[in-house]
């Protein structure tokens, strides 16, 4: 697991680019998620909580 949110930001974008269409990525980043306390991943990333977003993204990718 990355130690800084900056590294997590990059990892999130790498995973999204490989796993989602542009539209799906935009929707995923901007929509609130119950698993993220009804917050949008993009907002959490702005707050420095990219590690939490990265963990959730990996869970969702594995679930597909």
N, C-alpha and C positions, 0 to 999 in steps of 0.2 A: 504494500500500500504506500502511495506517495506520502511524503512528509509535509509538503506544503500545498496550499490550495492552488498556487500557480501551476504546479505540476499536474494537479488534478484537473484544472481547467483544460490543459492540453490533452490529457488522457480522455476526458469526456468528449472533446471535439473529435479526437481520433476515432473513438469507438462509434460515435454517432455517424461520422462520415462513412465508415465501413459498413454499418448495419442498417442505415435508414436512408430514405430518399430525402431530398432537401425539404420538401413539404412536411414529411413526418417528423423530421428533426426539429423544424421550427415549431410545430404543434407540441412536441414533447417538451421542448425547452420553455415554452411560454404558458403552458396549461398547468393549473394546480393539480397536484397528485395527492390522493389520500395518504399514501405511504410516506409523503414528505410533509405531513401535517397541513395538508391542503394549501401548500405553497408551490409556486412555479419554480422549477429548477433554475431558471435564469436569475430569479430574484435571490435565491439562496446562494448562487455563485457570486453575485454582487456583494452579498453579506459576508463572504469569505467562508462559506460552508460547502465548498465544492467537494470535499471529501465525502460528505453525506450524499450528495447528488451522484457522485461516481459509484458509490456502493449500491445505490438504488438502481442505477442504470445497468450495472453488471447483473443484478438480480433479475431485472426484466429481460435482458438479453438471454440469460440462461433459461428463462421460462418459456421462450419461444420454441 
